[in-house]
Amino acid sequence: MNENITKRNELLAQKTINGLKSRNMEGYYAASKEEALKIALGLIPEGSSVTMGGGMSVHEIGLSEALKNGNYNFIDRDAYEDKRKAMLLAYDADFFLSSANAMTDDGILVNVDGNSNRVSAICQGPKKVIFIVGMNKVCSDLDAAMKRARNVAAPINAQRFGLDTPCSKTGKCFDCKSPDTICCQILITRFSRHEGRISVILVNDELGF
């Protein structure tokens, strides 16, 4: 990555980490995908039960593959014929992995969900939640983060899943009530009641959507 961009990301990440700390959450900065993977595995003891939502960023740093091949109880919902059963197992897991659709530079996380299994697990259930977030998702304020989640992440994900929504055709949110909408639940995580439950690894790279 360009040296100037990296320097900017380092400074912005430090501000965001301080913001997370003020909200009872832990923040880490990784200069590369490889470093992000190392940090994540350092947070997850061997033998832990681990599951995840549909976060592309988790796959992109190689974390899901490392957990599948390592000494972990990785609950891979893609391997379950009964998807609901796999989703319910998440609530009793030691760790839940996710990305964020957007976040603010003072530590507020924004996530939009269709089935809502991801946002519900972020809120309650798993003992720990680890977010993998590319610096491309860090926004200046909550309004900008909401706009990013609705007008960048949601249209791309709707297209990825082949959904028949206005945003999948135009690339822009229409605040629709389409049967296919993936904007069913919007979660704003501004504080963690339980200290250390939520960790965010900020990655000096463009990850996810």
mmCIF file of the C-alpha atoms, coordinates in Angstrom:
data_MODEL
# 
_entry.id   MODEL 
# 
loop_
_atom_site.group_PDB 
_atom_site.id 
_atom_site.type_symbol 
_atom_site.label_atom_id 
_atom_site.label_alt_id 
_atom_site.label_comp_id 
_atom_site.label_asym_id 
_atom_site.label_entity_id 
_atom_site.label_seq_id 
_atom_site.pdbx_PDB_ins_code 
_atom_site.Cartn_x 
_atom_site.Cartn_y 
_atom_site.Cartn_z 
_atom_site.occupancy 
_atom_site.B_iso_or_equiv 
_atom_site.pdbx_formal_charge 
_atom_site.auth_seq_id 
_atom_site.auth_comp_id 
_atom_site.auth_asym_id 
_atom_site.auth_atom_id 
_atom_site.pdbx_PDB_model_num 
ATOM 1   C CA . MET A 1 1   ? 0.000   0.000   0.000  1.00 0.00 ? 1   MET A CA 1 
ATOM 2   C CA . ASN A 1 2   ? 1.110   3.571   -0.671 1.00 0.00 ? 2   ASN A CA 1 
ATOM 3   C CA . GLU A 1 3   ? 3.325   4.901   2.136  1.00 0.00 ? 3   GLU A CA 1 
ATOM 4   C CA . ASN A 1 4   ? 1.231   8.050   2.572  1.00 0.00 ? 4   ASN A CA 1 
ATOM 5   C CA . ILE A 1 5   ? -1.989  6.053   2.815  1.00 0.00 ? 5   ILE A CA 1 
ATOM 6   C CA . THR A 1 6   ? -0.379  3.745   5.365  1.00 0.00 ? 6   THR A CA 1 
ATOM 7   C CA . LYS A 1 7   ? 0.699   6.692   7.517  1.00 0.00 ? 7   LYS A CA 1 
ATOM 8   C CA . ARG A 1 8   ? -2.788  8.161   7.357  1.00 0.00 ? 8   ARG A CA 1 
ATOM 9   C CA . ASN A 1 9   ? -4.300  4.799   8.293  1.00 0.00 ? 9   ASN A CA 1 
ATOM 10  C CA . GLU A 1 10  ? -1.949  4.429   11.264 1.00 0.00 ? 10  GLU A CA 1 
ATOM 11  C CA . LEU A 1 11  ? -2.964  7.835   12.643 1.00 0.00 ? 11  LEU A CA 1 
ATOM 12  C CA . LEU A 1 12  ? -6.668  7.279   11.997 1.00 0.00 ? 12  LEU A CA 1 
ATOM 13  C CA . ALA A 1 13  ? -6.513  3.807   13.537 1.00 0.00 ? 13  ALA A CA 1 
ATOM 14  C CA . GLN A 1 14  ? -5.000  5.181   16.729 1.00 0.00 ? 14  GLN A CA 1 
ATOM 15  C CA . LYS A 1 15  ? -7.851  7.663   17.059 1.00 0.00 ? 15  LYS A CA 1 
ATOM 16  C CA . THR A 1 16  ? -10.368 4.893   16.439 1.00 0.00 ? 16  THR A CA 1 
ATOM 17  C CA . ILE A 1 17  ? -8.701  2.583   18.972 1.00 0.00 ? 17  ILE A CA 1 
ATOM 18  C CA . ASN A 1 18  ? -8.901  5.340   21.594 1.00 0.00 ? 18  ASN A CA 1 
ATOM 19  C CA . GLY A 1 19  ? -12.577 5.752   20.736 1.00 0.00 ? 19  GLY A CA 1 
ATOM 20  C CA . LEU A 1 20  ? -13.177 2.027   21.142 1.00 0.00 ? 20  LEU A CA 1 
ATOM 21  C CA . LYS A 1 21  ? -11.432 2.061   24.522 1.00 0.00 ? 21  LYS A CA 1 
ATOM 22  C CA . SER A 1 22  ? -13.737 4.850   25.710 1.00 0.00 ? 22  SER A CA 1 
ATOM 23  C CA . ARG A 1 23  ? -16.661 2.607   24.736 1.00 0.00 ? 23  ARG A CA 1 
ATOM 24  C CA . ASN A 1 24  ? -15.426 -0.423  26.731 1.00 0.00 ? 24  ASN A CA 1 
ATOM 25  C CA . MET A 1 25  ? -14.153 -2.188  23.593 1.00 0.00 ? 25  MET A CA 1 
ATOM 26  C CA . GLU A 1 26  ? -10.634 -3.228  22.607 1.00 0.00 ? 26  GLU A CA 1 
ATOM 27  C CA . GLY A 1 27  ? -8.932  -2.089  19.424 1.00 0.00 ? 27  GLY A CA 1 
ATOM 28  C CA . TYR A 1 28  ? -5.885  -3.341  17.540 1.00 0.00 ? 28  TYR A CA 1 
ATOM 29  C CA . TYR A 1 29  ? -4.112  -2.128  14.420 1.00 0.00 ? 29  TYR A CA 1 
ATOM 30  C CA . ALA A 1 30  ? -2.617  -4.507  11.862 1.00 0.00 ? 30  ALA A CA 1 
ATOM 31  C CA . ALA A 1 31  ? -0.290  -3.193  9.168  1.00 0.00 ? 31  ALA A CA 1 
ATOM 32  C CA . SER A 1 32  ? -1.193  -6.109  6.874  1.00 0.00 ? 32  SER A CA 1 
ATOM 33  C CA . LYS A 1 33  ? -3.607  -9.015  6.446  1.00 0.00 ? 33  LYS A CA 1 
ATOM 34  C CA . GLU A 1 34  ? -0.907  -11.358 7.751  1.00 0.00 ? 34  GLU A CA 1 
ATOM 35  C CA . GLU A 1 35  ? -0.505  -9.310  10.921 1.00 0.00 ? 35  GLU A CA 1 
ATOM 36  C CA . ALA A 1 36  ? -4.283  -9.178  11.353 1.00 0.00 ? 36  ALA A CA 1 
ATOM 37  C CA . LEU A 1 37  ? -4.421  -12.970 11.190 1.00 0.00 ? 37  LEU A CA 1 
ATOM 38  C CA . LYS A 1 38  ? -1.668  -13.242 13.803 1.00 0.00 ? 38  LYS A CA 1 
ATOM 39  C CA . ILE A 1 39  ? -3.468  -10.838 16.154 1.00 0.00 ? 39  ILE A CA 1 
ATOM 40  C CA . ALA A 1 40  ? -6.791  -12.643 15.741 1.00 0.00 ? 40  ALA A CA 1 
ATOM 41  C CA . LEU A 1 41  ? -5.311  -16.077 16.438 1.00 0.00 ? 41  LEU A CA 1 
ATOM 42  C CA . GLY A 1 42  ? -3.559  -14.604 19.472 1.00 0.00 ? 42  GLY A CA 1 
ATOM 43  C CA . LEU A 1 43  ? -6.954  -13.633 20.872 1.00 0.00 ? 43  LEU A CA 1 
ATOM 44  C CA . ILE A 1 44  ? -8.518  -17.079 20.351 1.00 0.00 ? 44  ILE A CA 1 
ATOM 45  C CA . PRO A 1 45  ? -7.145  -19.881 22.570 1.00 0.00 ? 45  PRO A CA 1 
ATOM 46  C CA . GLU A 1 46  ? -6.858  -23.315 21.002 1.00 0.00 ? 46  GLU A CA 1 
ATOM 47  C CA . GLY A 1 47  ? -9.842  -25.508 21.778 1.00 0.00 ? 47  GLY A CA 1 
ATOM 48  C CA . SER A 1 48  ? -12.267 -22.568 21.649 1.00 0.00 ? 48  SER A CA 1 
ATOM 49  C CA . SER A 1 49  ? -15.615 -22.863 19.905 1.00 0.00 ? 49  SER A CA 1 
ATOM 50  C CA . VAL A 1 50  ? -15.736 -20.291 17.123 1.00 0.00 ? 50  VAL A CA 1 
ATOM 51  C CA . THR A 1 51  ? -18.385 -19.290 14.618 1.00 0.00 ? 51  THR A CA 1 
ATOM 52  C CA . MET A 1 52  ? -19.086 -16.338 12.372 1.00 0.00 ? 52  MET A CA 1 
ATOM 53  C CA . GLY A 1 53  ? -21.555 -14.363 10.327 1.00 0.00 ? 53  GLY A CA 1 
ATOM 54  C CA . GLY A 1 54  ? -21.015 -13.824 6.631  1.00 0.00 ? 54  GLY A CA 1 
ATOM 55  C CA . GLY A 1 55  ? -18.066 -11.428 6.999  1.00 0.00 ? 55  GLY A CA 1 
ATOM 56  C CA . MET A 1 56  ? -15.946 -11.446 3.846  1.00 0.00 ? 56  MET A CA 1 
ATOM 57  C CA . SER A 1 57  ? -13.094 -9.733  5.719  1.00 0.00 ? 57  SER A CA 1 
ATOM 58  C CA . VAL A 1 58  ? -12.726 -12.776 7.990  1.00 0.00 ? 58  VAL A CA 1 
ATOM 59  C CA . HIS A 1 59  ? -12.132 -14.916 4.913  1.00 0.00 ? 59  HIS A CA 1 
ATOM 60  C CA . GLU A 1 60  ? -9.874  -12.359 3.245  1.00 0.00 ? 60  GLU A CA 1 
ATOM 61  C CA . ILE A 1 61  ? -7.273  -12.372 6.026  1.00 0.00 ? 61  ILE A CA 1 
ATOM 62  C CA . GLY A 1 62  ? -7.299  -16.197 6.066  1.00 0.00 ? 62  GLY A CA 1 
ATOM 63  C CA . LEU A 1 63  ? -8.830  -16.492 9.539  1.00 0.00 ? 63  LEU A CA 1 
ATOM 64  C CA . SER A 1 64  ? -11.686 -18.860 8.731  1.00 0.00 ? 64  SER A CA 1 
ATOM 65  C CA . GLU A 1 65  ? -9.314  -21.220 6.914  1.00 0.00 ? 65  GLU A CA 1 
ATOM 66  C CA . ALA A 1 66  ? -6.804  -21.138 9.795  1.00 0.00 ? 66  ALA A CA 1 
ATOM 67  C CA . LEU A 1 67  ? -9.537  -22.010 12.285 1.00 0.00 ? 67  LEU A CA 1 
ATOM 68  C CA . LYS A 1 68  ? -10.857 -24.854 10.137 1.00 0.00 ? 68  LYS A CA 1 
ATOM 69  C CA . ASN A 1 69  ? -7.375  -26.353 9.913  1.00 0.00 ? 69  ASN A CA 1 
ATOM 70  C CA . GLY A 1 70  ? -6.316  -25.638 13.490 1.00 0.00 ? 70  GLY A CA 1 
ATOM 71  C CA . ASN A 1 71  ? -7.105  -26.997 16.929 1.00 0.00 ? 71  ASN A CA 1 
ATOM 72  C CA . TYR A 1 72  ? -10.443 -25.219 17.275 1.00 0.00 ? 72  TYR A CA 1 
ATOM 73  C CA . ASN A 1 73  ? -14.098 -26.159 17.305 1.00 0.00 ? 73  ASN A CA 1 
ATOM 74  C CA . PHE A 1 74  ? -15.001 -24.120 14.243 1.00 0.00 ? 74  PHE A CA 1 
ATOM 75  C CA . ILE A 1 75  ? -18.745 -24.130 13.610 1.00 0.00 ? 75  ILE A CA 1 
ATOM 76  C CA . ASP A 1 76  ? -18.936 -23.806 9.834  1.00 0.00 ? 76  ASP A CA 1 
ATOM 77  C CA . ARG A 1 77  ? -22.558 -23.074 8.966  1.00 0.00 ? 77  ARG A CA 1 
ATOM 78  C CA . ASP A 1 78  ? -21.858 -23.845 5.293  1.00 0.00 ? 78  ASP A CA 1 
ATOM 79  C CA . ALA A 1 79  ? -21.241 -27.450 6.349  1.00 0.00 ? 79  ALA A CA 1 
ATOM 80  C CA . TYR A 1 80  ? -24.668 -27.728 8.017  1.00 0.00 ? 80  TYR A CA 1 
ATOM 81  C CA . GLU A 1 81  ? -27.722 -28.826 6.083  1.00 0.00 ? 81  GLU A CA 1 
ATOM 82  C CA . ASP A 1 82  ? -29.817 -27.235 8.844  1.00 0.00 ? 82  ASP A CA 1 
ATOM 83  C CA . LYS A 1 83  ? -28.605 -23.608 8.698  1.00 0.00 ? 83  LYS A CA 1 
ATOM 84  C CA . ARG A 1 84  ? -30.849 -22.576 11.580 1.00 0.00 ? 84  ARG A CA 1 
ATOM 85  C CA . LYS A 1 85  ? -29.175 -25.115 13.859 1.00 0.00 ? 85  LYS A CA 1 
ATOM 86  C CA . ALA A 1 86  ? -25.753 -23.737 12.936 1.00 0.00 ? 86  ALA A CA 1 
ATOM 87  C CA . MET A 1 87  ? -26.913 -20.171 13.568 1.00 0.00 ? 87  MET A CA 1 
ATOM 88  C CA . LEU A 1 88  ? -28.323 -21.081 16.989 1.00 0.00 ? 88  LEU A CA 1 
ATOM 89  C CA . LEU A 1 89  ? -25.030 -22.695 17.998 1.00 0.00 ? 89  LEU A CA 1 
ATOM 90  C CA . ALA A 1 90  ? -23.432 -19.264 17.629 1.00 0.00 ? 90  ALA A CA 1 
ATOM 91  C CA . TYR A 1 91  ? -25.156 -17.966 20.756 1.00 0.00 ? 91  TYR A CA 1 
ATOM 92  C CA . ASP A 1 92  ? -23.271 -20.376 23.007 1.00 0.00 ? 92  ASP A CA 1 
ATOM 93  C CA . ALA A 1 93  ? -19.903 -20.090 21.237 1.00 0.00 ? 93  ALA A CA 1 
ATOM 94  C CA . ASP A 1 94  ? -16.744 -18.783 22.865 1.00 0.00 ? 94  ASP A CA 1 
ATOM 95  C CA . PHE A 1 95  ? -16.056 -16.472 19.925 1.00 0.00 ? 95  PHE A CA 1 
ATOM 96  C CA . PHE A 1 96  ? -18.153 -14.909 17.186 1.00 0.00 ? 96  PHE A CA 1 
ATOM 97  C CA . LEU A 1 97  ? -16.346 -13.405 14.187 1.00 0.00 ? 97  LEU A CA 1 
ATOM 98  C CA . SER A 1 98  ? -17.709 -10.602 12.078 1.00 0.00 ? 98  SER A CA 1 
ATOM 99  C CA . SER A 1 99  ? -16.823 -7.600  10.025 1.00 0.00 ? 99  SER A CA 1 
ATOM 100 C CA . ALA A 1 100 ? -18.642 -4.269  10.145 1.00 0.00 ? 100 ALA A CA 1 
ATOM 101 C CA . ASN A 1 101 ? -20.516 -2.565  7.335  1.00 0.00 ? 101 ASN A CA 1 
ATOM 102 C CA . ALA A 1 102 ? -19.058 0.701   8.619  1.00 0.00 ? 102 ALA A CA 1 
ATOM 103 C CA . MET A 1 103 ? -17.716 2.334   11.760 1.00 0.00 ? 103 MET A CA 1 
ATOM 104 C CA . THR A 1 104 ? -16.915 5.820   12.973 1.00 0.00 ? 104 THR A CA 1 
ATOM 105 C CA . ASP A 1 105 ? -13.448 7.073   13.769 1.00 0.00 ? 105 ASP A CA 1 
ATOM 106 C CA . ASP A 1 106 ? -14.476 7.358   17.413 1.00 0.00 ? 106 ASP A CA 1 
ATOM 107 C CA . GLY A 1 107 ? -15.441 3.698   17.727 1.00 0.00 ? 107 GLY A CA 1 
ATOM 108 C CA . ILE A 1 108 ? -19.138 3.285   16.871 1.00 0.00 ? 108 ILE A CA 1 
ATOM 109 C CA . LEU A 1 109 ? -19.909 0.155   14.810 1.00 0.00 ? 109 LEU A CA 1 
ATOM 110 C CA . VAL A 1 110 ? -22.745 -0.002  12.256 1.00 0.00 ? 110 VAL A CA 1 
ATOM 111 C CA . ASN A 1 111 ? -24.145 -3.257  10.888 1.00 0.00 ? 111 ASN A CA 1 
ATOM 112 C CA . VAL A 1 112 ? -27.108 -3.918  8.588  1.00 0.00 ? 112 VAL A CA 1 
ATOM 113 C CA . ASP A 1 113 ? -28.575 -7.414  8.460  1.00 0.00 ? 113 ASP A CA 1 
ATOM 114 C CA . GLY A 1 114 ? -31.247 -9.378  6.630  1.00 0.00 ? 114 GLY A CA 1 
ATOM 115 C CA . ASN A 1 115 ? -31.666 -12.641 8.559  1.00 0.00 ? 115 ASN A CA 1 
ATOM 116 C CA . SER A 1 116 ? -30.437 -10.826 11.683 1.00 0.00 ? 116 SER A CA 1 
ATOM 117 C CA . ASN A 1 117 ? -28.437 -13.772 13.038 1.00 0.00 ? 117 ASN A CA 1 
ATOM 118 C CA . ARG A 1 118 ? -25.268 -11.686 12.787 1.00 0.00 ? 118 ARG A CA 1 
ATOM 119 C CA . VAL A 1 119 ? -26.500 -8.573  14.583 1.00 0.00 ? 119 VAL A CA 1 
ATOM 120 C CA . SER A 1 120 ? -28.245 -10.611 17.273 1.00 0.00 ? 120 SER A CA 1 
ATOM 121 C CA . ALA A 1 121 ? -25.020 -12.526 18.039 1.00 0.00 ? 121 ALA A CA 1 
ATOM 122 C CA . ILE A 1 122 ? -23.095 -9.258  18.203 1.00 0.00 ? 122 ILE A CA 1 
ATOM 123 C CA . CYS A 1 123 ? -25.569 -8.012  20.804 1.00 0.00 ? 123 CYS A CA 1 
ATOM 124 C CA . GLN A 1 124 ? -25.801 -11.075 23.030 1.00 0.00 ? 124 GLN A CA 1 
ATOM 125 C CA . GLY A 1 125 ? -24.826 -14.720 23.320 1.00 0.00 ? 125 GLY A CA 1 
ATOM 126 C CA . PRO A 1 126 ? -21.220 -15.486 22.357 1.00 0.00 ? 126 PRO A CA 1 
ATOM 127 C CA . LYS A 1 127 ? -18.705 -14.831 25.121 1.00 0.00 ? 127 LYS A CA 1 
ATOM 128 C CA . LYS A 1 128 ? -16.466 -12.742 22.833 1.00 0.00 ? 128 LYS A CA 1 
ATOM 129 C CA . VAL A 1 129 ? -16.935 -10.953 19.510 1.00 0.00 ? 129 VAL A CA 1 
ATOM 130 C CA . ILE A 1 130 ? -14.031 -10.139 17.196 1.00 0.00 ? 130 ILE A CA 1 
ATOM 131 C CA . PHE A 1 131 ? -14.470 -7.716  14.301 1.00 0.00 ? 131 PHE A CA 1 
ATOM 132 C CA . ILE A 1 132 ? -12.099 -7.647  11.326 1.00 0.00 ? 132 ILE A CA 1 
ATOM 133 C CA . VAL A 1 133 ? -12.411 -4.195  9.754  1.00 0.00 ? 133 VAL A CA 1 
ATOM 134 C CA . GLY A 1 134 ? -10.511 -2.756  6.795  1.00 0.00 ? 134 GLY A CA 1 
ATOM 135 C CA . MET A 1 135 ? -9.595  0.909   7.111  1.00 0.00 ? 135 MET A CA 1 
ATOM 136 C CA . ASN A 1 136 ? -11.791 1.577   4.065  1.00 0.00 ? 136 ASN A CA 1 
ATOM 137 C CA . LYS A 1 137 ? -14.812 1.206   6.371  1.00 0.00 ? 137 LYS A CA 1 
ATOM 138 C CA . VAL A 1 138 ? -13.825 3.880   8.899  1.00 0.00 ? 138 VAL A CA 1 
ATOM 139 C CA . CYS A 1 139 ? -15.997 6.990   8.487  1.00 0.00 ? 139 CYS A CA 1 
ATOM 140 C CA . SER A 1 140 ? -15.907 10.490  9.943  1.00 0.00 ? 140 SER A CA 1 
ATOM 141 C CA . ASP A 1 141 ? -19.175 10.271  11.890 1.00 0.00 ? 141 ASP A CA 1 
ATOM 142 C CA . LEU A 1 142 ? -22.317 8.204   12.429 1.00 0.00 ? 142 LEU A CA 1 
ATOM 143 C CA . ASP A 1 143 ? -24.189 9.815   9.544  1.00 0.00 ? 143 ASP A CA 1 
ATOM 144 C CA . ALA A 1 144 ? -21.369 8.928   7.144  1.00 0.00 ? 144 ALA A CA 1 
ATOM 145 C CA . ALA A 1 145 ? -21.198 5.399   8.547  1.00 0.00 ? 145 ALA A CA 1 
ATOM 146 C CA . MET A 1 146 ? -24.935 4.898   8.084  1.00 0.00 ? 146 MET A CA 1 
ATOM 147 C CA . LYS A 1 147 ? -24.716 6.161   4.506  1.00 0.00 ? 147 LYS A CA 1 
ATOM 148 C CA . ARG A 1 148 ? -21.835 3.808   3.798  1.00 0.00 ? 148 ARG A CA 1 
ATOM 149 C CA . ALA A 1 149 ? -23.709 0.817   5.225  1.00 0.00 ? 149 ALA A CA 1 
ATOM 150 C CA . ARG A 1 150 ? -26.875 1.599   3.240  1.00 0.00 ? 150 ARG A CA 1 
ATOM 151 C CA . ASN A 1 151 ? -25.368 2.871   -0.046 1.00 0.00 ? 151 ASN A CA 1 
ATOM 152 C CA . VAL A 1 152 ? -22.134 0.885   -0.371 1.00 0.00 ? 152 VAL A CA 1 
ATOM 153 C CA . ALA A 1 153 ? -22.276 -2.334  1.633  1.00 0.00 ? 153 ALA A CA 1 
ATOM 154 C CA . ALA A 1 154 ? -25.965 -3.152  1.188  1.00 0.00 ? 154 ALA A CA 1 
ATOM 155 C CA . PRO A 1 155 ? -26.149 -2.763  -2.632 1.00 0.00 ? 155 PRO A CA 1 
ATOM 156 C CA . ILE A 1 156 ? -22.980 -4.819  -3.135 1.00 0.00 ? 156 ILE A CA 1 
ATOM 157 C CA . ASN A 1 157 ? -24.222 -7.589  -0.852 1.00 0.00 ? 157 ASN A CA 1 
ATOM 158 C CA . ALA A 1 158 ? -27.639 -7.566  -2.544 1.00 0.00 ? 158 ALA A CA 1 
ATOM 159 C CA . GLN A 1 159 ? -25.896 -7.996  -5.893 1.00 0.00 ? 159 GLN A CA 1 
ATOM 160 C CA . ARG A 1 160 ? -23.623 -10.698 -4.452 1.00 0.00 ? 160 ARG A CA 1 
ATOM 161 C CA . PHE A 1 161 ? -26.626 -12.740 -3.308 1.00 0.00 ? 161 PHE A CA 1 
ATOM 162 C CA . GLY A 1 162 ? -28.626 -12.087 -6.487 1.00 0.00 ? 162 GLY A CA 1 
ATOM 163 C CA . LEU A 1 163 ? -31.433 -10.324 -4.629 1.00 0.00 ? 163 LEU A CA 1 
ATOM 164 C CA . ASP A 1 164 ? -34.219 -8.419  -6.353 1.00 0.00 ? 164 ASP A CA 1 
ATOM 165 C CA . THR A 1 165 ? -33.938 -5.057  -4.599 1.00 0.00 ? 165 THR A CA 1 
ATOM 166 C CA . PRO A 1 166 ? -33.840 -1.502  -5.988 1.00 0.00 ? 166 PRO A CA 1 
ATOM 167 C CA . CYS A 1 167 ? -30.306 -1.041  -4.665 1.00 0.00 ? 167 CYS A CA 1 
ATOM 168 C CA . SER A 1 168 ? -29.057 -4.127  -6.540 1.00 0.00 ? 168 SER A CA 1 
ATOM 169 C CA . LYS A 1 169 ? -30.184 -2.488  -9.783 1.00 0.00 ? 169 LYS A CA 1 
ATOM 170 C CA . THR A 1 170 ? -29.087 1.090   -9.081 1.00 0.00 ? 170 THR A CA 1 
ATOM 171 C CA . GLY A 1 171 ? -26.315 0.841   -6.484 1.00 0.00 ? 171 GLY A CA 1 
ATOM 172 C CA . LYS A 1 172 ? -28.200 3.243   -4.220 1.00 0.00 ? 172 LYS A CA 1 
ATOM 173 C CA . CYS A 1 173 ? -30.442 2.727   -1.204 1.00 0.00 ? 173 CYS A CA 1 
ATOM 174 C CA . PHE A 1 174 ? -34.158 3.449   -1.714 1.00 0.00 ? 174 PHE A CA 1 
ATOM 175 C CA . ASP A 1 175 ? -35.148 2.585   1.871  1.00 0.00 ? 175 ASP A CA 1 
ATOM 176 C CA . CYS A 1 176 ? -37.209 -0.170  0.268  1.00 0.00 ? 176 CYS A CA 1 
ATOM 177 C CA . LYS A 1 177 ? -39.631 -2.709  1.710  1.00 0.00 ? 177 LYS A CA 1 
ATOM 178 C CA . SER A 1 178 ? -38.827 -5.295  -0.921 1.00 0.00 ? 178 SER A CA 1 
ATOM 179 C CA . PRO A 1 179 ? -39.316 -8.930  0.195  1.00 0.00 ? 179 PRO A CA 1 
ATOM 180 C CA . ASP A 1 180 ? -35.616 -9.377  -0.617 1.00 0.00 ? 180 ASP A CA 1 
ATOM 181 C CA . THR A 1 181 ? -34.383 -6.412  1.425  1.00 0.00 ? 181 THR A CA 1 
ATOM 182 C CA . ILE A 1 182 ? -31.294 -7.089  3.512  1.00 0.00 ? 182 ILE A CA 1 
ATOM 183 C CA . CYS A 1 183 ? -31.789 -3.927  5.572  1.00 0.00 ? 183 CYS A CA 1 
ATOM 184 C CA . CYS A 1 184 ? -34.167 -5.584  8.052  1.00 0.00 ? 184 CYS A CA 1 
ATOM 185 C CA . GLN A 1 185 ? -32.218 -4.816  11.195 1.00 0.00 ? 185 GLN A CA 1 
ATOM 186 C CA . ILE A 1 186 ? -29.746 -1.970  11.689 1.00 0.00 ? 186 ILE A CA 1 
ATOM 187 C CA . LEU A 1 187 ? -27.462 -2.287  14.710 1.00 0.00 ? 187 LEU A CA 1 
ATOM 188 C CA . ILE A 1 188 ? -25.494 0.628   16.127 1.00 0.00 ? 188 ILE A CA 1 
ATOM 189 C CA . THR A 1 189 ? -22.983 -0.553  18.717 1.00 0.00 ? 189 THR A CA 1 
ATOM 190 C CA . ARG A 1 190 ? -21.911 2.517   20.669 1.00 0.00 ? 190 ARG A CA 1 
ATOM 191 C CA . PHE A 1 191 ? -20.848 0.904   23.960 1.00 0.00 ? 191 PHE A CA 1 
ATOM 192 C CA . SER A 1 192 ? -20.178 -2.561  25.362 1.00 0.00 ? 192 SER A CA 1 
ATOM 193 C CA . ARG A 1 193 ? -21.727 -3.230  28.764 1.00 0.00 ? 193 ARG A CA 1 
ATOM 194 C CA . HIS A 1 194 ? -19.210 -6.060  29.250 1.00 0.00 ? 194 HIS A CA 1 
ATOM 195 C CA . GLU A 1 195 ? -15.608 -4.860  29.226 1.00 0.00 ? 195 GLU A CA 1 
ATOM 196 C CA . GLY A 1 196 ? -13.393 -6.697  26.750 1.00 0.00 ? 196 GLY A CA 1 
ATOM 197 C CA . ARG A 1 197 ? -16.220 -8.681  25.146 1.00 0.00 ? 197 ARG A CA 1 
ATOM 198 C CA . ILE A 1 198 ? -15.843 -6.875  21.823 1.00 0.00 ? 198 ILE A CA 1 
ATOM 199 C CA . SER A 1 199 ? -12.497 -6.531  20.045 1.00 0.00 ? 199 SER A CA 1 
ATOM 200 C CA . VAL A 1 200 ? -11.908 -4.757  16.726 1.00 0.00 ? 200 VAL A CA 1 
ATOM 201 C CA . ILE A 1 201 ? -8.879  -5.447  14.546 1.00 0.00 ? 201 ILE A CA 1 
ATOM 202 C CA . LEU A 1 202 ? -8.352  -2.553  12.131 1.00 0.00 ? 202 LEU A CA 1 
ATOM 203 C CA . VAL A 1 203 ? -6.455  -3.625  9.026  1.00 0.00 ? 203 VAL A CA 1 
ATOM 204 C CA . ASN A 1 204 ? -4.311  -1.430  6.792  1.00 0.00 ? 204 ASN A CA 1 
ATOM 205 C CA . ASP A 1 205 ? -6.072  -2.715  3.668  1.00 0.00 ? 205 ASP A CA 1 
ATOM 206 C CA . GLU A 1 206 ? -9.360  -2.542  1.777  1.00 0.00 ? 206 GLU A CA 1 
ATOM 207 C CA . LEU A 1 207 ? -11.390 -5.464  3.032  1.00 0.00 ? 207 LEU A CA 1 
ATOM 208 C CA . GLY A 1 208 ? -14.962 -6.530  2.341  1.00 0.00 ? 208 GLY A CA 1 
ATOM 209 C CA . PHE A 1 209 ? -17.604 -4.201  0.987  1.00 0.00 ? 209 PHE A CA 1 
# 
